[in-house]
Amino acid sequence: MVQVVENGVQAKEFIDRLIIQGFRKDDIYLFAHDRNRSENLTEALDINNVGVNEQGFFDSIANVFRSRGDQLRSKLTSLGLSITEAERYEEEMDHGRCVVVAVK
């Protein structure tokens, strides 16, 4: 499940609905183009970060050398989104929105 949100309030509302539907906080990820915003919201909402478990070791290391947009698309595809979907959602983030992804 993927949802584009404008702010932390909308993200929290969507995450609360996901939890009611049976998702765990470890199944939920939030992305924003601004790294600090992404980290702050992820921490405040107590949800998961995409890491080595989701991306694999080599992709995680490669992200160090990628642009922020490339990093975001890589992380989104590691969660099962197609390249086309990842590009579309990364464009939403370019416009200041956040993307919440839930996977089981």
C-alpha positions, 0 to 999 in steps of 0.5 A: 500500500502506498499513500502520498501525504502532504504532512506529518499529520496526514502521515500519522492518520494513514499509519494509524489506519494501516495499523488498524488493518493489521500492519505493524510499524516495522512494515511501514516506511516514510519517504521525503526528498529532504533527508532531515524531514524523512528522518524526523518524521520516521522517528516521530512516528516510530516507523521503520527505515529502509536498511540493509535487510530491505535493500541488500548490502550492495545497494545500501553501500551504493546509495552513499554515492547516489543522488537523493532522487536515485536513493529514494527510487532504489529504496522504493523498488527494494520494497516492491514498487516498479521502477515506473511507480518509484519514479512517479512517487519520487516526483511527488516528493520533488513537490514537497510531499511525503510517501508512506509505503506499507509492505507485509 
